[in-house]
Amino acid sequence: MIKLETEFINYLLNRDNAVTIDTARSYVSYLRRVDKQLHGIEFHTELTCLDDIKSLVLGLRAIGMPERSINNCYVAMRAYLKFADEVINTEKVFPEQSIVYVEGASVSIKVNRFERSPQARAACIAHYGAICKVCDINFSDIYGDIGTGFIHVHHVKPVSEINQEYTVDPVNDLIPVCPNCHAMLHRKVPPYTVFELKKLMVK
């Protein structure tokens, strides 16, 4: 099953080597074809490395798909893998950044933690880019490939203050910030605004 189709298309249209809308839609079509032929692939969890793609390619060959179509599917899966690495999975190294599907639904652990929506996160990054809106850092400029697409997404109004599910606006309710600026935004309650924090920065 293909998750975050709209966000995947937005990513393809806004990345450095952007494709046309027709090409982006063809990538989705090829992913759907893989899904149909191999019976319910969960792309967001089953494409975690190139070896996973190679296994799927072997499966497509085994059912007799033409080699040209397989090559197109391969390109589409490579693009989706990069999308997943750069947009969906970048905050999994930070346990406090829950990446699940319902906005604002509380989960019972030692304290109440509020779940974040990966669709909203992806749409926010697709709109603003993976650049901190406080300090303007782009991690790829400093760390190269391993920093590509890495960014936190800050809720302008903390989810913990809402205490109910709500419809998030990825452009007006979310803003991409680096981990340092994200921490500084939360140095007071309610958090600083991006504008306030920028004024506090020592140049």
N, C-alpha and C positions, 0 to 999 in steps of 0.2 A: 504494500500500500504506500502511495506517495504522500508524504506529509509536507505541509507548508508549500504547496505548489505556487501560490501567488508570491510568497516571499522568495522562493527559488527564482522565479522569473524576474522579480525586481533586482535580485542579486546579480543575475546574468546581465541585466541591462545597465547596471551601475558599477560593475567591477572595472578594473583598469583595462582589461582586454574585453570590453563590452561587446555583446552580440546584438543582432537585430531582434526585434520582437518576434519575427517569424522563426528565427533560429531558436530563440528561447522556448517558444511553444513546441517546436519540433523535438527539443530535448525532453520536454514533459511527455510528449507522445511516445518517444522511445522508451522512457521509463515505464510508462503504462503498458507498453508492449512486453517489456521484460516481466512486469508484474503479472500480466495475463498469462504469458507462456509458462512461467515458473510458479504460478499459483500463490499469489499473496505475499510477495516479498515486502518486508518492512524495511524500506530503504533507510529510514532515519536510525535504525538500530543495527541492521545487517551489513551496511556499507561502512565499515570502520577502518579499512585499509585496502591497499591495492590487491592483496591476496583474495579478499572477499569478491572483488570485481572479477578477478580471473576465474574464480570458482563459478560465478554466474555465467561468464562467457562459455565455460566448458559445458554448463547445463544447456545453454542455447544451441551450441554445436550438436549436443547429443540429441536434441529434438529436431535437428535438421534446418534450423533457421539459416537463410542465405548469409554468406560471409560479409557482404556489404552491409546488410542490416545489422549484423553482429557488431561490425566496426562502429556504426552509428550509435548503437546502444552503449558500446564501450565508452565512447566520447561523452555521452550524456551521463553515464554513471560516474565517470571521472569528475565531471563538473559538479554533480550532486555531492560527491564525497568532499570536494573542496568547499562547497557551500556549507556542508554539515560541520566541517572542521573550523571554518572561519566565523560562522554565524550562530549555529545552534549550540555547539559544544564548547565555545571559548570560555565560558564561566564555570564549567564543571569542576575546575581546579579550586574554586572558591566555594566551600560547603554552604556558606550563608546565602549564596545566590541560587535558590531553588529554580530548576528549569523543568516545569511541568505544564499542564494545559489549562487550568482554570484560574482566572485572575481573582485573587483575594480569598480563595477557600482556605480555611485554616487547617493545619495538620497537627495532631496531638503528638508532641515529643516532650522533652523536658520543659519547654516553653512553647507558646504558640508561635508557629512559623507560618508565614503567608506565602502561598505559591505564586510563581510568576508565569506569564504566558510566553512561550517561545515564539508564537506567531507575532505578538506585539513587539518583542525584542528584535526579531528579524526585520520587521517593517520599520522600526525606529532606525536601525543601522542602515537599512537600504535608503532611507530618506536623508539622514545626516552624514553617513559615512562613519568609519571606525576611527574617529578622531575626537579627542577630549574637547568638550565645548568650554572647559574652564582654562586649561593650560595649552591647548592645541597640540598635545603630543600625539604622534602617530607611531605606534610601536614598531611598525615595519621599517621606519626610518632609522631606528636605533638598533633593533635586534634582527633586522633582515627578515627572512622567510618565517621564522618562528613567531614573529610578532604580527604577521599579517592578519588583519581582521580582529585582533584581540582588543577588547574594550569592555567596560562595564556599562550597564544601562541603569540610570537612576530614575526612580519615580519622583516626579516633582511634588506630588502629595503622597506621603508614605502610605503604603498599603495597610500597614498596621493601624493607621488612624481611621480607616474606612470601615473595617469590621464587617464587610459583606461583599458579595460578588458584585462587580460593576464592569461596565464596558469601557475598556481603556482606549484612549486615543493615542496611537503610537507617536504622533508628531507633537501634540500639545501636552501629553501627560508624561512622556518619557524623554530622556536626554542622555546621549552617550558621554561618559566621563571615564577617566583613567582610575585605577584603584586608589591612588593617593588622593586625588581630588574627591573621589567618592567618599573616602573616609573623612576628609575635612568637611564636606557638606554636612555630615552627620555629627559634627562636633558640638552641635547644640540641638535642642528640641523646641520648636520644629526645626528642621534642617535649614541651613543657609540656602538661599537661592543661588543659582549659578552667577547671577550679576553681583550679588553681595560678596561671594567668595573671590571673584575676579578682582573686586576693589580691594580686598584684604591682602592679595598676593604682593609680596615684596619683589619689586622688579630688579 
